[in-house]
């Protein structure tokens, strides 16, 4: 069986946890931060688990994750 290519853009955005789940960063923490509260910015800094409906697509993009 030939080697599979990894989508490099996806490899930079997702990683796996120890239990095999896929984690991602949250959106809305790049700019226009002055009007957002500290609580909101702190919540957006945390990692989030990829939803089970999207997980299959992410795994196809990252065959060796």
Secondary structure, DSSP 8 states (H G I E B T S, - for coil): -------HHHHHH-EE-TTS-EEEE-SS-SS--TTS-HHHHHHHHSEEE--HHHHHHHHHH-TT-
